[in-house]
Amino acid sequence: MPSAHEFDEVDLRILQHLLEDASLSHKAIGQRVHLTGQAVGARVRKLQDLGVIEGFTLRWNPDKIGLTVHAFVTVFLALHTAHSPFLSFIQSHDMVAETHRVSGEGCYLLRVRAGSPKDLNDFLEELLKYGNYKVSLSIDQVK
């Protein structure tokens, strides 16, 4: 974990601009934080080296490409030894957007995007090899 003295308020402002729009050029960010593009680039590299910035991504709309079923699946593994095979299974399925090992109810929480209820059901049928599950369907994303 980086210590507070390794980055300053300007670094935090640069980070905020990148969080809002990672496609901004260093020059555009520099205009907003009153630095040259080259200076912003150096600070971004420093934030990457410190592990503050782990990578860059984009926001997209899965509905636009037909992934209209959004489900949260709580997985209850049948055996405590099933973790490795289950994780291999999850890695092989593109419809699983996120996997979290959780405390409380269940062993894992999955965020799944599917093209149809049938696609989701087919996935859930395969999931039964590893244990049981509980599904909550998203009705609307509010944030």
PyMOL commands that set and color helices and strands:
alter all, ss='L'
color gray80, all
select helices_A, chain A and resi 4-6+9-20+26-33+37-49+62-65+80-91+117-127
alter helices_A, ss='H'
color red, helices_A
select strands_A, chain A and resi 69-77+96-101+108-114+131-137
alter strands_A, ss='S'
color yellow, strands_A
deselect
rebuild
show_as cartoon
